[in-house]
């Protein structure tokens, strides 16, 4: 039992170090939210609005095993609409001395914005208001 705890702790520390060492170009982040508090939701849905410039954007996520299994995201603008249902998937990594999981959402992650506009983002975690996830929209 102790071995499992040590392996799990080592995997978490390793992932945290890798994530912290990756360069972050925050100037390319058009939108960011970390959903880790049930009070951010109204009737189980998170909504916000922001201005976005034309261009191609990609969704990025920082999920964990406790993140919502299903995450529906909609973007709605004046002449624009995007809807996608993302599914949490896990990948096991075997290093020879230990095994650990990483998580990511599968689904269409690219979106094309054809003109500068105000958009509304709607995120539905399908009832999982406690599991945390960060959502980025990156140009």
Buried (B, 14 or more C-beta within 10 A) or exposed (E): EEEEEEBBEBBEEBBEEEEEEEEEEEEEBBBBBEBBEEEBBEEEBBBEEBEBEEEEBEBBBBBBEEBBBBBBBBBBBEEBEBEBBBEBEEEEEEEEEBEBEBBBBEBEBEBEBEEEBEBEBBBBBEEBBEBBBBBBBBB
